[in-house]
Amino acid sequence: MAVPPVIMAGGLLFGGFAQAAAAPGTEAAPAPAAATVGPAAITVAAACPVKPNDARLERACAEAAAYLEALRGASARLRQRRDVALSLDAPETQAALAAALYTPVLRPAGAGRVEVTLAPRPDEEARLAAWLRQPQALDVYRRLLRDYAAALALVCAPAPAARGGAWYRARAVLPTSAPPGADAAPSADGGRDAEGLAGRLEAVSAALAALRPDAAVWLARPESLNALERAAVRLPQSAAVLLLLGEVQLQRDLPQQSIGACTAALRLAPELNYARFVRALAHWRLQQLALAEDDLSAALASWHGRAPQGAERARMLRARGTVRQLRRHATGMCADFAAACALGDCEGLAAARAQGQCLKAAAAQPPEKAAPPAKQDAKPAPQRSPAEADGAVLPQEISGPAASQATRPSGGKGRQP
């Protein structure tokens, strides 16, 4: 059953099927059937809850307030669907799904107000089913929306002067040795300057704009590197922004910087298994195969937070199987490829069998318990790239233009994806 157009204004929700008024002497056209009504846009006009003295801060605050209010209306609409209600029970995750499904269109509404329209795409049903199978991508949206709400709450919080003044400890110095300007009064807002608050709101908005409409391969666009670098400076405590920065740096052939950004994100949120996956790809590109396998094993295990499931787990298993293939770990490689094939990704196993590998049953034991490679007396063959190795298939995330850069030594100059 389709949902009629929804308009929210002033905290109220109005809905109804739009019908044109009938001309005098004519009969009104019958209302279209519910099955023919397409996805409806959601429009919200809101102003900043407080009245700051800075125009930039007022505009950023109004945009954040209107966007978050529109997402509440969109999540309420999605909550009526049975598949969404059964898959996502948390309101924050439902709002993250709404942010992934709709495209925000902002325009000024006058008098310090901003109008936000969440425009749906025509392939809403297919996109909805795809996003429900990507909980890690929805988690990034959820974290960014939480950062957005926290920045908006910081703007709306009363200044310390309104709560009785700001207490500070003065430095004990001799009266004759006081530097010029030492007797100046401290800032009454305790560092809550308008430029910093507006910068935080704009940083989260830039991070949300950097996300791709579909997260089938990567989450963020590679051309958003500069915007994410500025956002990471404004929000150094946002694990989601650092994760997106590390992913874009890997796409732009900056694996060493990507490792640093993903490590910083994991210090803030150890349960971000997708950051371990991105860092593993960066280690792989630097030919640090042991570190890449360690990160992939940690991401696949439930040591930190939720273990990946479904297509996400299949991609990680396929990536670890390829890394183990490069490390001459035949038993673990076949176990990973077989486990990934059981989840629907059989390209790695098919390529390995085409080269005469993994012909026997390889899933006799779990991939995590596969025996390490046996020591050989003969001198091992020189290591080859995944494109040259027998059956070495890159994971879905680094297919296409980035596949040629995945295992190139760090000294070489790679092509931009």
N, C-alpha and C positions, 0 to 999 in steps of 0.2 A: 504494500500500500504506500503510495507516494505521500509526501508531507507537503502541505501548502506552503507558500512563501511566508517567511517569518521576518518580522521587523521588531527590533527592540529599541526602545527609547525611554530614557529616564527610569530604567530598571523594570519596565513593564514589558510583557511579551504579548504581541498581537499577531494573530494568524487568521488566514481565511483564503479561500480560493478567489482569485481576482476575476471579477466579471465586469464587462463593460456595460454601462447603463444603456437601457433600450431607448431608442428614439420614440417620440410620441407617435402613437398609432401603429407601432410595430411591436412584435413579440420578441422577448429576449431570447437569444440563442441558448440552447441547452448547455449546461456545464459539461466540460469534457470529462470523460471517464477517468477514474483515479489512476488507471494503468498508463494513460497517455500523458500525464503530467510529469514533466521532467524534473531534474534536481533543482531545488529552489535556492536562491542566494539569501544570505543573511546579512542584514545591514544594521549597524549600530552607530549612533552619534553620541559622543560622550566628551566631557571636559575633564580637566585635571581636578581631582578631588580637593586639592588645595590651590591657592592662588599665589604662585611664586612671582617674584619680581623680575625674573629673567624670561625673555620671550622664547629662547631656545629650550629652556627647561620646561616651560609650560607646554610647548608643542610636543616635545618628546613624552611628557607625562600624559597628555591627552591621547596620543597615539597608543601608548601602552594600556591605558585604561579602556579605551574603546576596543582594542584588539582582544584583550583578555575577556571582556564582557561578551564580545561576539563569539569567542570560543566556548563560553559557557552555554550560549544558546545552541551552538552547533553540536556540542556534546550531548545536550538534552535531546536533540533530535536523533542523534545516533543511538542514544540509549534505548530508544523505542524499538530498535531492531533486535531480534532475538540472538543473532549470531554475535553482535557486539556485546550484548548484555551477558552472554555466556562466556565470551572470551576475555573481556576486559571489565572487571568489576570495580576498579578504582577510578574515581572521578578524574584524577590527574592523568591517568593513561587514556581515558576517553577524550579528554581535551587534547592530548598529544596526537591522537588519531585524527581529530578534527583539524588540527594544524597541518597534518600531512596531506589531508584530502582536499583542502580548500586553498585557493589563492587569494591573499588579502589585497584589496585595492583601497588605498587611502586617498582622501580628498578633504580639504578644509571645509568646515561647515559654518564658519563665522562665529564671532563672539568667543574665541578661544576654544571652540569645539572642533573635533575631528570626526569625520564619518568613515567608518571602516566597513567595506563590503566583502564578505567571504564568498567568492565566486567558485562554484563547483565546476568540475570538468565533466565532459560528456561520458567518459568511461569510468564513472564513479563506482559501479559495481565491481568491475575488474580490479580497480585500484584498491578498493576496500578489502577484497579477498587477499590481495598481495600484501598489503600492510599488516593484516592480521597474522601473517606468517613471518613477520620480521619484528620480533619483540625487542631486539637490540637497537634497531633504528628508532622504534617508538620510545625507548628509554632515553635516547639522546634528545628527542623532542621534549620529553617530560622534564629533563634536567634544565633545558634552556627556558622552558616556560616557568619553572620554579625560580630560576635566576631573574627572569623578567618580573615576576611578582615580588621577589625580594627587593629589587631595585625600586619598584613603584612604592612599596611599603616604606622604604627609606626616605623617599621624597615626601610621603604623607606624614612621616613621624614628626612630632613637634621638636622644635629646636631646643637645645639645652637651656637657652636663656628663658624659654617659656616654662621650664620646669624648675626654675629657681637659680639659674646662672650656671656657669661652667667653673668647676674647681680645677686648679692647677697648682703645681709646686714650683715656686720660683727658685732660680739658681742663686746660691749664697755667694755674693761677691762684695768686695769693698765698695763703698759709695764712690770713691774717686776712680775706680777701675771699670766702671760700668760702660759697656760699649754704646755707641750712639744708637738710639732707638730702642734701648732695652726697657725703657719705661712704657713702651707702647702696650696697650691692652691686648690680650689674646683674642682670637676670633671668637665671636659669641656663639657661632654655630658649631664649634668643635670640629672644624674641618669639613663640614657638610656644605661645601661651596657649590654654587649652581652649576659651574662648568663640570665638576666631577660627577655630580648626579646626572646631568644630561648625558655625559660621556658613557656612564654605565648603561643607561637605557638605550642609547644608540648602539652600543657594542652588542647587546643582546639582539637588537633588531637586525644588525648586520649579520650576526651568526645565523639567525633564522632565515634571512634572505639568501645565505650561501648554500643552504641545503637544496639538494636536487628534488624535483617533483617525484621521481621514482628512485628508490634506493636499491635497485637491482644489482649494481656494481659498486659504486662509491656513494657515500652519503653527501659529500660536499662537492661543489664545482671547483675545478682547478684554477679558474680565473679569479677566485675569491681569496687568493693568498694574502694580498695586501690588506684587505678588509679584516681578515681573521687575525693577522699579526697585530693590527691596531686594537682589535677587540681583546686579544690576550693581554695586552698592556693595560687596558682599562679594567679587565676582570681577571686578575691573576689567580683567583680562587675558584674559577669556574672550570670544573673538570671537562664538561662538554665542549667548551670553546677550545681548550687545549687539545682534546681528542680530534676535533675537526681540523685544527691547525696541523697536527701531526699527519693526518690523512692527506691533506692537500699538499703538504711538503713532500710526502712520498710520491704523489702524482707528478709533482714538478721536479722529480729527480734530485731530491734533497734528503737522502735516507738518514744521514747523521743527525740533521736537525729534527727529522721526524722521530727518531729514537728519543731525543731529549724532550720533545713535547709530549709524547706518549708516556714517558717515565714520570713527568710532572703530573700528568692526569691521573696516573695510577697511584701516586702518592696521596692525592686528594680523594680518590675513590677507588680502592683496591678491587671492588667488585666489577669494574668496567672490563669485562673480558674482551670486548671488541678492541680496546686499546692494546691489549696483549697481541691480538691478531695482527693489527697494523704494525706494531713494533716487530713482530716476527717477520713480516714481509720486508721491513726495512733491514733487519739482520740478514735475511736471505739475499737481498740485493747487494749487500756488502760482503757476501760470501762467508758470513759468520753462521754456518749451518748448525752448529751445536747450540748456539744461543737461539736461533730460530726454532729449532725443535723443542727446546725447553719452554719457550713462550707458548708455542702451540699446545704442548702437553698441559701447561697450566691453564690455558683458556678452555681446553676440552674437559678438564676435570672440574669438579665442583668445590675447589678449594676456596674460591672467593666468589660468594654470591651464587647466582643461578648458572647452571651449566647450559650451554647452547643446545638447542633442539632443532629437529627438522632440517631445513635447507641450510641454516647457519652452521649446524654441526657437520653436515655433509661437506661444506666448503672447507672447513677447518681440517677435517679428516683427509680430504684430498690434498690439501696443501702439505700436511705433515707426511702423508705418504710419498709425495714428490721429494720432500726434503730427505726422508729416509732412503729414498732411491739414490739420491746423490751421495749419501753417506754409506752406500753399499750395505744397508740394513734390509735385506730381502724379506725376512720374516715380518718385521714390523710394517714394511711397505705394503705387502700383500694384505695384511690384516686391516690396515687403514683403508686401502682401496676397496676391499670387500665390505667394510662397514659403511663407507660412503655410498657404495652401490646399493646397499640395503635401504638407504635413505633416499634413493632416487638419482644419485649422481654416479653414473657408471662409466664416465669418460676415462677416468684414470685407470680403472681396471681393464677396460677394453684396450687402451693403448699399451698397457703392460703385457697383456696376453698376446697382442699382435707382435710383440718383440720376443715372445717365448718365455715370459715371466708370469708368475702367479697362475700357472696352469692347474695346480692342485688346489684343494680346498684350503683357503687361507684364513677363514674365519673360525677356526677351531678354538681360538682363545681371544679374549678382548684385546683391542689394539694397545691399551695401556699396559697389559701384561706380556706383550710380545718380547721374546728373548732378544738380547742385544746381538749385534753381528759378531760372528766368530772370528777370531784372529787367524790370519792367513800368513803362511811363511813366504809366499811369493810376493813380489813387489806389486802393490796395487797399481791399477791403471790410472793415468792422469785424469783428474776430475774434469768433467765436461758440463756445459751449460744445459739447462733443462730442454732447450730446443734441440740439442744434439744427443742427449742421453737417450737410452732405449726406453721409450714409453714415458718419458718425463713430461707430464702435462701440467701446465700452470693452473692454479685455481681460478675460479670465475672472476674474482676480484681484480686480477691483474692480467686478464685476457685483452686481446686487441693491441693497441699501440703500446701499452705499458708492458706487454709481455716480453718484448725484446730487451727491456731494461731491468727485469726482475732479478737477473743473476749476473749482470755485467759488472766487472770489478769497479770499485769506486773511483779509480783513476781515469776511467774512460768517460767520454762525454756522450750522454744519452740524448735521445730525442725527447722533446716535450710531448706528453700525451695529448 
